[in-house]
Amino acid sequence: MGARGSLEKGCESEDKTASRREVSREWVAFSFQGYDFWDLHIGTVFDKEQNTVLIGIHISKKLWPTLRERIEGIPWRKYPPLNPGYRFKEEWGEHRFVEPEIPFESSQLKRILEDLVTKATLYYEVTSQALNERTEGGHQ
């Protein structure tokens, strides 16, 4: 499943913490079969104020204890161009493995979009493989 939203208009997350904040971000995210959308997804966030794009795996606080070992066990260096760093976003209640922020330049739109599509696809493939290998085909 995929979803798109604007956080200026609000976004109904499970804990609704983030939906009450006035922020200027646009997002696109892709969920994983067998998991609640808000618990696990590949997220791409465009921050209009900072003029940057961020992409990576987002895992809810609720699901983190179950998936932590699996996600932390992914050998990211085997999957260039992925280079995620860990961040915890308290206001969203999410653990994230995300790329360094990508400066958004409209003159580079085609290159940026191609890079995001490549990374989103690879994040999805690698994460799906890690989940399936360790859960024997599904969510525990």
Buried (B, 14 or more C-beta within 10 A) or exposed (E): EEBEBBBEEBBEBEEEEBEEEEBEBBBBBBBBEEBBBBBBBBBBBBBBEEEBBBBBBBBBBEBBEBBEEBBEEBEEEEBEEBEBEEEEEEEBBBBBBBBEBBEBEEEEEEEBEEBBEEBBEBBBEBBEEBBBEEBEEEBE
